[in-house]
Amino acid sequence: MTLKLAIAQLNFVVGDLAGNAKKIVDAARDAHAQGARLLLTPELSIAGYAAEDLFLRPAFTEACDDAVKGIAAALADLKDMVVVVGHPTGGSLRSRSVAVQMRHNAASVIKEGRILETYAKRELPNYQVFDERRYFTPGQGTCVFEVEGVSVGLLICEDAWFDQPAELARESGAEVVAVINASPYHVGKEGERVARMADRARAVGLPLVYAHLVGGQDEVVFDGASFALQADGSTAMQAESFREKLVFAQLERKPQGGVGFVADPAAVAPPRDAEAQLWDALVLGVRDYIGKNGFPGAILGLSGGIDSALVLAIAVDALGKDKVRAVMMPSPYTADISWIDARDMAGRLGVRYDEISIRHTFESFKGALAEEFKGLPEDTAEENIQARIRGTLLMGLSNKFGSIVLTTGNKSEMATGYCTLYGDMAGGFAVIKDLLKTTVFALARWRNAHDPYGTGSEPIPERIITRPPSAELRPDQTDQDSLPPYDILDGILARYMQDDEGIDEIISAGYERAVVERVARLIKINEYKRRQAPVGIRVTHRSFGKDWRYPITSKFNETAGAQKP
């Protein structure tokens, strides 16, 4: 006995119920034609993940229920084909003054036009970007169904990270565990998933198949990389990451009893380094944000610096050169090498490139404010005027031509407030918002050494990578005039912001107290800026997005003795 199963590692769109349903129906027909008799779709594939407060609207969940029924009807003619569809279900039981939430994160088992069973997710994550307890009620039951003589135990994502759901499935007769998932990417997450699922397979003594979503949705990206594991935790199948495709695995009944996957080394995608996966995540995040929201292209300010250079390279890999426009806006303080390097890079990538000087506009602004600023030295006020002129020009071009403005600020800048409201923060999508500056440099070097999308080798001029970073808003300015060296700053940020280490703990790791306390203060006082920043791609386990929810108004100070009365 053998059972061929398929995983619809597909890119769904939140709210596109008809389009998502069609993708599932097409995948089911394709899988059936290739001999599969079980198709697994990702978690909440009908709705798209995550639909957020759409889940609170009864009309949305009712439409999702109707879409599942429509899929069942559309597949009525596929003999012996079982399809597992992830979807929200339920609504509210309403009285005059009370609305009782009855929604579930669910999956239905469909066969020959009928919905055989519907399973509700038991474990609802409520950490990092997850907010499922806001929307769903935990399920209580188990779901074990039969396909071609094999008993399949169904779990949904977080269920498999806990002991009980898989154990209950095994006790109910499951011979293989099928887990459907929508697990957002961050650096290192793929290896963590495989390791935890291998532990789960060994704990219950059953093979396990993990069906995963792929695609970008606002700030999160899903990396696919679906897999199948033997009961001993070894890998039997591993799909490519960040690729939309239908993937297959085959189960066989063993002479000694039970089932296992047919080993096929060719079905295991080769491992990829962290930079390659990070690059793919950023490219997919840009492509899906712009494509799914209907923007005709992207525009960005190209300064001759490392951040805008990296964003341009990502945008071209994501969209193609014809959909990306770069604008250089020199000020009185822009060095010649900046526009020379900007022109060079634009030429390497073949994008439309324009130069719009802000010199006269800047002088006009200063003239308008001359009486108000009379007798005062030039400072950040004048610096920020330059940034805001650039932001205004980019937004004007965006309004006229429809292309979205990509901002170019990185995580180190967002953390410390080294960015200008309504200036370099002005735009619609923050591509590298979750990259520390040291990662920006590392990724630029990686991209110059690799050509994954065939746009030509070394898109970023070497001088852009090697010259000291500068905002060029005053003469001879460098970032380190205002910030600690980036290797020190980023080390503190990784510990304090990403890993929640305390100030004393960071100091004990070898950092100077004054520097640590200064960085912590900068993070605190710049929360108001981050609240006004555009959404950006999350690629770490803690980003300045849904992972980070700190009050703007707060008197708490973690420095030693600050809380004493």
Helices and strands as residue ranges (DSSP letters): E 2-9, H 17-33, E 38-40, G 52-56, H 58-74, E 82-89, E 92-94, E 99-101, E 104-111, E 114-120, G 132-134, E 144-147, E 150-156, G 157-161, H 163-171, E 176-181, H 189-204, E 208-212, E 214-217, E 220-223, E 227-229, E 235-238, E 245-253, E 259-261, G 265-267, H 274-292, E 298-301, H 306-319, G 321-323, E 324-328, H 336-349, E 352-355, H 359-368, H 370-373, H 380-401, E 404-407, H 411-416, E 429-430, H 437-449, H 462-466, G 479-481, H 486-493, I 494-498, H 503-508, H 513-525, H 527-530
